[in-house]
Amino acid sequence: MTQVRLEISYEQTRSLMIETLGSSGKGQIASLHANIARLAVDKGIAPNPYANSETTYINLSPELPRKYKSWIEDIIWDLITEGIVRPGLGDGLNNGLPWYHVSEYGKSVLGTQPPQPYDPDGYLARVQAIPNIDGVILAYLEESLKAFRIHCLLSSVITLGCASEKAILLLIDACLNALSNPTDKADFIKKTDTILIKRKHDEFQNILKTKIISALPYDIKENLDNYLTGVFSIIRTHRNDAGHPSGKTIQRELLYSYLVIFPAYLEKVYTLINWLSKNTI
């Protein structure tokens, strides 16, 4: 076999693994090596090792460098811990490693469209593509993804709530800067001078309904309330439940859905921030 030339991170290797498992639900770990090498070539991450050969690499098996083979074995164990992969083929005969199969839970999440919380590199790349995304948001969001993958759901929802709150605080600041009437600005400062994010959010919503919404173009206005009220409120509620000794927990499937929608929520918030930076109200 011919070895591919590959220089990517552990997290990028994990992204390729997640994508490969989405179409290859069972087999031997060794087969993942060639499948991931082939995917890296298909995506242009690695050059085609057979580019100058008369034989197309489609009929051959490119080989990964040893480092990546070792990483794949580590990632398999990570995914077993996360409940995505199980040892064996799941047929009652081949019950252990090096055989593997994607679990029923794994099938349900790997079949969803990105952003994929189990692919943190790809997930964060989408969020980082948002112009001027705040570093504090990224830090809390990365922590939330890590906690989610090891099933620390309370920690995950708390840090997701912190990322959400920071985004809304930046939106409130943008709203304040866009207010053109000194009296309105002073009144808004007074009403939002509190540590309670709900009260700040409520005051912003008043300004949004009375001074902003009618001036927004349709693409920004569309589904705005679903994100700024619905998504924000439900994450805040779960964060409060998790942050106090209430005894309330959160289901993994619910938290997964909040993480999936969160990049779109951030994109909507930042689109409005950008509009407010260019317009007065």
Long-range contacts (C-beta under 8 A, 24 or more apart in sequence): 1-34, 1-60, 1-61, 1-62, 1-63, 2-49, 2-50, 2-57, 2-60, 2-62, 2-63, 3-49, 3-62, 3-63, 3-64, 3-65, 4-37, 4-40, 4-41, 4-46, 4-47, 4-49, 4-62, 4-63, 4-64, 4-65, 5-46, 5-47, 5-49, 6-37, 6-40, 6-45, 6-46, 6-64, 6-65, 6-68, 8-40, 8-45, 9-121, 10-71, 10-75, 11-120, 11-121, 12-45, 12-121, 13-68, 13-71, 13-72, 13-75, 14-75, 14-78, 14-119, 14-120, 14-121, 15-119, 15-121, 15-122, 16-40, 16-43, 16-45, 17-72, 17-75, 17-79, 18-110, 18-116, 18-118, 18-119, 18-122, 19-119, 21-79, 21-84, 21-85, 21-102, 21-106, 21-110, 22-110, 22-111, 25-101, 25-102, 25-107, 26-89, 26-90, 26-99, 26-100, 26-101, 26-102, 27-89, 27-99, 27-100, 28-98, 28-99, 28-100, 29-72, 29-73, 29-76, 29-97, 29-98, 29-99, 29-100, 30-98, 32-72, 32-76, 33-63, 33-64, 33-68, 33-69, 33-72, 34-61, 34-62, 34-63, 34-64, 36-64, 36-68, 36-72, 37-61, 37-62, 37-63, 37-64, 38-62, 76-100, 78-149, 79-106, 79-118, 81-150, 82-118, 82-149, 82-150, 82-151, 83-151, 84-109, 84-110, 84-118, 109-256, 112-260, 115-259, 115-260, 115-262, 115-263, 116-260, 117-145, 117-148, 117-149, 117-256, 117-259, 117-260, 118-149, 120-145, 120-146, 120-149, 123-259, 123-263, 126-263, 127-263, 127-266, 130-263, 130-266, 130-267, 130-270, 131-270, 131-274, 132-270, 132-273, 132-274, 133-266, 133-270, 134-166, 134-167, 134-170, 136-163, 136-166, 137-163, 137-166, 137-167, 137-266, 140-166, 141-262, 144-259, 145-259, 148-252, 148-255, 148-256, 148-259, 151-252, 153-242, 153-249, 153-250, 153-252, 153-255, 154-242, 154-249, 154-250, 155-242, 156-255, 156-259, 157-235, 157-238, 157-239, 157-242, 157-250, 157-255, 157-258, 158-239, 158-242, 158-243, 160-235, 160-239, 160-255, 160-258, 160-259, 160-262, 161-235, 161-236, 161-238, 161-239, 161-240, 161-242, 161-243, 162-239, 163-262, 164-231, 164-232, 164-235, 164-236, 164-239, 164-262, 164-265, 165-197, 165-236, 165-239, 167-265, 167-266, 167-269, 167-270, 168-197, 168-200, 168-201, 168-204, 168-228, 168-232, 168-269, 169-197, 169-200, 170-269, 170-273, 171-204, 171-228, 171-269, 171-272, 171-273, 171-276, 172-200, 172-201, 172-204, 174-272, 174-273, 174-276, 174-277, 175-204, 175-207, 175-208, 175-212, 175-276, 175-281, 177-276, 177-277, 178-276, 178-277, 178-279, 178-280, 178-281, 179-207, 179-211, 179-280, 179-281, 180-280, 180-281, 184-211, 197-236, 198-236, 201-232, 205-229, 207-281, 211-281, 212-276, 212-281, 215-279, 215-281, 216-272, 216-275, 217-275, 220-268, 220-271, 220-272, 220-275, 223-268, 224-268, 224-272, 227-264, 227-265, 227-268, 227-269, 228-268, 228-269, 228-272, 231-258, 231-261, 231-262, 231-265, 232-265, 234-258, 235-262
